[in-house]
Amino acid sequence: MAEGGTTLEQTPTWVVAVVCSVIVIISLTVERLLHHLGKILKKKNQKPLFEALQKIKEELMLLGFISLLLTVCQGLISKICMPEHLSRKWLPCDPEKDDKDTKTAAHFQAFFSAFSAHHGTGRRLLADAASEGNCPKGKVPLLSTTALHHLHIFIFVLAVAHVTFCALTILFGGAKIRQWKHWEDSVANEEFDAEEVLKTKFTHVHEHDFIKSRFRGVGKSHRLSGWMHSFFKQFYGSVNKSDYTTMRLGFIMNHCRGNPQFNFHRYMMRALEADFKKVVGISWYLWVFVVVFLLLNVHNWHAYFWISFIPFILLLAVGTKLEHIITQLAHEVAEKHVAIEGDLYVKPSDDHFWFRKPRLVLVLIHIILFQNSFEIAVFLWICVQYKFHSCIMGPYGYIIPRLIIGLFVQFFCSYSTLPLYAIVTQMGSSFKKSIFDEHIQEGLVGWAKQAKKNMGLRKAAAKGSNQVVHKDDSSASTQMTNVQSEQNSAIDQDGNNASEIVPDTAHK
């Protein structure tokens, strides 16, 4: 593979040393910053965020491996040839326009090459021309060195953009959820009021704020209006105080009835931090999405414009579903009761979620954030690598809507969908392990492992004792048989001896 510049043989040693020093210093600085951040998180007992940081390190390690693989294999890949007619199919830019640009570039290249040869400097202007010389006539390289370098940069930008936007989403969404803390404090102060606790009160269900804002009546028409209300509710005041206090009490009555002062807000924040480490990673199916999106970026298909609607539609669908779950909880109470003793609360259940799996909502949010990061990463990569007016960017009429949709998805997921997810997913049939503090979680995990180990030892001991008993029984029965046979033989001998003695005695 020919190079487009001087090699290390003709490069001054001080240049090599300076460049290597800068790269090493930057790498060590980033590594030390991540290490220091991890120590701070562990010191503050932020184990979920620490695990999320470890996940980010894993993604960076995967990114480094991909980078190394592309660098090592770029010479081999550039030597792979394919028929020239295949290189004209599924192009991201107009091939006719590229032909005109290529002819113009070839004309100037020939002129400057002749000019350079006349002055004794025969260096090529384009490094890819040498790689094309490796292929026979009628064939072209599978992927040029320049294209591999651009792909390398794109993967790096995509990973950085995904981690950055996920962190921003969790940061802003967490700030929104922290605004609910004063609701938790007000409820806790009411519960500590001894006079209010001693009073027996009755709640008229249909006059409760939660029911009045959520219940739409009974029947198909009311169900449709409930879905419409859920769709628009996510855009304004997705969760209010009556929603929070009612769902909080429902969680406590269903999962920790013996602890009415349970801090539901702190539990919800711990659960959100634990989910962050799953959202920030790039799973295998997300890499499949990347490959499919790169495949569909064909001229005049405007694939990236249509793909930008996927996270937008998913985001609205998830938000509507989460709002409708709250509406369903209100309907269950309103249809069964007119008045109840004590405070109004709902009954959590997995039946309200898609396929009875609350965790599916987190997977969809993961896909939404990644696809939106992909859209923004592609835009930034094209602007940096090919400039804004590149043919791969597409017409302005498709670029502006893509940017607006991307920014809307990023803002709306942080402001509405993520806070909704944080509280509504607690309305499932089971609770998360975040309900326990860190030291209690570690103690329970250790206890479970020890109990499992003890159970295995007991089974092994029971099996061994059964084998020993069976063996002892077999040996005992064998011994009894031998003793019995010895006794029978002794009796026979005594009988024979007796028959022999009697005649002698009689003779005497």
Residue pairs with C-beta under 8 A, 6 or more apart in sequence:
1 75
1 78
1 79
1 130
1 131
1 134
1 145
2 124
2 127
2 130
2 131
2 133
3 127
3 130
4 124
4 126
4 127
4 130
5 127
8 16
34 53
34 56
34 57
37 53
38 50
38 53
38 54
41 47
41 49
41 50
41 53
42 50
45 438
46 273
47 438
48 270
48 273
48 274
48 276
48 277
48 434
49 273
49 276
51 274
51 277
52 273
52 276
52 277
52 280
54 277
55 277
55 280
55 281
56 163
56 280
58 281
59 159
59 163
59 280
59 281
59 282
60 159
62 282
63 155
63 156
63 159
66 155
67 152
67 155
67 156
70 148
70 151
70 152
70 155
71 152
74 145
74 148
74 149
77 142
77 143
77 148
78 131
78 134
78 141
78 142
78 143
78 144
78 145
78 148
79 131
79 134
79 141
80 141
80 142
80 143
81 134
81 135
81 136
81 139
81 140
81 141
81 142
82 139
82 140
82 141
82 142
83 138
83 139
84 138
84 139
84 140
87 140
88 95
90 295
90 298
91 98
91 298
91 299
92 297
92 298
92 299
92 391
92 392
93 299
93 391
93 392
94 299
94 300
94 391
95 299
97 391
109 125
109 126
112 125
113 122
113 124
113 125
116 122
116 123
124 130
127 145
127 146
128 141
128 144
128 145
128 146
131 141
131 144
131 145
132 140
132 141
134 141
135 141
143 151
150 385
153 381
153 384
153 385
154 377
154 378
154 381
154 385
157 377
157 380
157 381
157 384
158 290
158 373
158 374
158 377
158 378
158 381
159 282
160 377
161 373
161 374
161 376
161 377
161 380
162 280
162 282
162 369
162 370
162 373
162 374
162 377
163 280
164 373
165 369
165 372
165 373
165 376
165 410
166 276
166 279
166 280
166 369
166 373
167 280
168 410
168 414
169 279
169 369
169 410
169 413
169 414
169 418
170 272
170 273
170 276
170 279
170 418
171 414
172 414
172 415
173 272
173 413
173 414
173 415
173 418
173 419
173 422
174 269
174 272
174 273
176 414
176 415
176 418
176 419
177 265
177 268
177 269
177 272
177 419
177 422
177 423
178 269
180 239
180 244
180 265
180 419
181 265
183 241
183 244
183 245
183 265
184 244
184 248
184 263
184 264
184 265
187 245
187 248
188 261
188 263
190 196
191 197
191 260
191 261
192 261
200 341
201 341
201 342
201 343
202 339
202 340
202 341
202 342
203 339
203 340
203 341
203 342
203 343
203 344
204 338
204 339
205 211
205 333
205 334
205 337
205 338
205 339
205 340
205 344
206 212
206 215
206 334
206 338
208 242
208 246
208 344
209 242
210 242
210 243
210 245
210 246
210 330
210 344
211 330
211 333
211 334
211 344
213 240
213 242
213 243
214 243
214 326
214 327
214 329
214 330
214 331
215 327
215 330
215 331
215 334
216 222
216 223
216 225
216 226
216 229
216 327
216 331
217 225
218 335
226 324
226 327
226 331
227 320
227 324
229 323
229 327
230 320
230 321
230 323
230 324
230 326
230 327
231 316
231 319
231 320
231 323
233 323
234 316
234 319
234 320
234 322
234 323
234 416
234 417
234 420
235 416
238 319
238 323
238 416
238 419
238 420
239 419
239 420
239 423
243 326
243 423
244 423
246 329
246 344
246 345
246 346
247 326
247 329
247 346
247 423
247 424
247 426
247 427
248 264
249 343
249 344
249 345
249 346
250 329
250 345
250 346
250 347
250 348
250 427
251 264
251 348
251 426
251 427
251 431
252 259
252 260
252 262
252 264
252 345
253 345
254 347
254 348
255 348
255 431
255 435
256 262
256 435
264 426
267 426
267 434
267 435
268 422
268 423
268 426
269 422
270 434
271 422
271 425
271 426
271 432
271 434
272 418
272 422
274 432
274 433
274 434
275 362
278 362
278 366
279 362
279 365
279 366
279 369
282 370
283 366
286 366
286 367
286 370
289 367
289 370
289 371
289 374
290 374
293 303
293 304
293 307
293 374
296 303
296 307
297 303
297 304
297 392
299 391
302 394
302 398
304 375
304 378
304 394
304 398
304 402
305 394
305 398
305 401
305 402
307 371
307 374
307 375
308 375
308 401
308 402
308 405
308 406
309 405
310 371
311 367
311 368
311 369
311 371
311 372
311 375
311 405
311 409
312 405
312 408
312 409
314 364
314 367
314 368
315 368
315 409
315 412
315 413
315 417
318 361
318 364
318 365
318 368
318 417
318 421
319 412
319 416
319 417
319 420
321 354
321 361
322 361
322 417
322 420
322 421
322 424
323 420
325 352
325 353
325 424
325 427
326 424
328 352
329 346
329 347
329 348
329 352
329 427
330 346
332 346
332 347
333 344
333 346
346 427
348 426
348 427
348 428
348 429
349 427
349 428
349 429
350 356
350 357
350 358
350 428
350 429
350 430
352 427
353 360
353 361
353 428
354 360
354 361
358 425
358 427
358 428
359 425
361 421
361 424
361 425
362 421
362 425
365 413
365 417
365 418
365 421
368 409
368 413
368 417
369 413
372 406
372 409
372 410
372 413
375 402
375 405
375 406
376 406
376 410
379 393
379 399
379 402
379 403
379 406
382 388
382 390
382 392
382 393
383 393
386 392
386 393
393 399
426 432
433 441
436 444
